[in-house]
Amino acid sequence: MPQSKGFRRKSRGYLKKQKGSRSGPSPDIYLREYKPGDRVLIAIEPSVQKGSPHRRYHGKIGEIVEKRGRGYVVKVGEEGKLLSVLPDHIRGAVK
């Protein structure tokens, strides 16, 4: 059988929650507002597959560029890669 080349390939280790904490995200994630220029940590929430960035951006720090619909556009890295990310996969402002 050929090896999968999917979006979440080779991510079983760090896209897995601890035993006993397997529930969805808390509702306060959706109430938090970010302004353009805020620095945020991209941390993929494994229980929500929709709107997640690629696994290579897990743990990276980015800057909010704009709000687009329910999600945010985040600029990551030196090359300025723009990612469209839902708030489930963003952790609070980093100073």
C-alpha positions as a printed NumPy array, in Angstrom:
array([[  0.   ,   0.   ,   0.   ],
       [  1.48 ,   3.416,  -0.935],
       [  2.3  ,   5.922,   1.767],
       [ -0.183,   8.721,   2.351],
       [  0.792,  12.245,   1.313],
       [ -2.051,  14.002,   3.114],
       [ -2.171,  17.34 ,   4.923],
       [ -1.812,  15.812,   8.406],
       [  0.798,  13.224,   7.448],
       [  3.378,  12.257,  10.131],
       [  1.613,  14.321,  12.776],
       [  0.292,  11.615,  15.08 ],
       [  2.674,  12.562,  17.893],
       [  2.028,  16.257,  18.345],
       [ -1.528,  16.432,  17.053],
       [ -2.704,  14.186,  19.872],
       [ -4.212,  15.361,  23.134],
       [ -3.322,  14.006,  26.546],
       [ -5.503,  11.223,  27.893],
       [ -8.391,  12.682,  29.869],
       [ -8.327,  16.067,  28.116],
       [-10.08 ,  14.971,  24.961],
       [-12.742,  17.568,  24.566],
       [-13.247,  20.438,  22.178],
       [-11.862,  23.933,  22.633],
       [-13.218,  26.157,  25.382],
       [-15.815,  28.749,  24.317],
       [-13.721,  31.741,  25.402],
       [-11.458,  31.199,  22.368],
       [-14.206,  32.545,  20.132],
       [-14.785,  35.641,  22.284],
       [-11.164,  36.82 ,  22.193],
       [-10.432,  39.567,  19.655],
       [ -7.038,  40.219,  18.109],
       [ -5.991,  43.491,  16.518],
       [ -3.684,  43.884,  13.522],
       [ -0.107,  43.969,  14.783],
       [ -0.679,  41.542,  17.696],
       [  1.892,  38.748,  17.936],
       [  0.363,  35.314,  18.471],
       [  1.481,  31.713,  18.85 ],
       [  0.171,  29.206,  16.328],
       [ -0.76 ,  26.049,  18.218],
       [ -2.882,  23.567,  16.291],
       [ -5.949,  22.326,  18.164],
       [ -6.253,  18.642,  17.194],
       [ -9.975,  18.38 ,  17.946],
       [-10.788,  20.971,  15.248],
       [ -9.619,  20.074,  11.757],
       [-11.199,  22.976,   9.91 ],
       [ -9.138,  26.149,   9.495],
       [ -5.88 ,  24.7  ,  10.78 ],
       [ -2.538,  25.696,   9.269],
       [ -0.019,  23.162,   7.988],
       [  1.808,  21.224,  10.684],
       [  5.123,  22.937,   9.854],
       [  3.758,  26.154,  11.404],
       [  2.837,  24.529,  14.75 ],
       [  4.677,  26.408,  17.513],
       [  5.656,  29.388,  15.351],
       [  5.043,  33.002,  16.316],
       [  3.259,  35.22 ,  13.835],
       [  1.703,  38.643,  13.511],
       [ -1.982,  39.325,  12.888],
       [ -2.448,  41.16 ,   9.586],
       [ -6.237,  41.342,   9.354],
       [ -9.49 ,  39.718,  10.357],
       [-11.198,  37.836,   7.535],
       [-14.626,  36.403,   8.308],
       [-14.378,  34.254,  11.454],
       [-10.635,  33.76 ,  11.049],
       [ -7.452,  35.808,  10.945],
       [ -4.668,  36.31 ,   8.453],
       [ -1.334,  35.688,  10.196],
       [  2.087,  36.592,   8.785],
       [  4.726,  34.029,   9.776],
       [  8.492,  33.944,   9.419],
       [ 11.125,  35.949,   7.604],
       [  9.593,  35.401,   4.166],
       [  6.248,  36.768,   5.399],
       [  4.087,  33.748,   4.591],
       [  0.399,  34.609,   5.005],
       [ -1.779,  31.971,   6.668],
       [ -5.541,  31.989,   7.068],
       [ -6.18 ,  30.553,  10.531],
       [ -9.291,  30.115,  12.661],
       [ -9.067,  31.321,  16.285],
       [ -9.076,  27.701,  17.54 ],
       [ -5.451,  27.393,  16.441],
       [ -4.187,  30.71 ,  17.865],
       [ -2.946,  31.157,  21.421],
       [ -2.899,  34.526,  23.226],
       [ -0.819,  37.546,  22.394],
       [  2.952,  37.158,  22.76 ],
       [  5.029,  40.16 ,  23.803]])
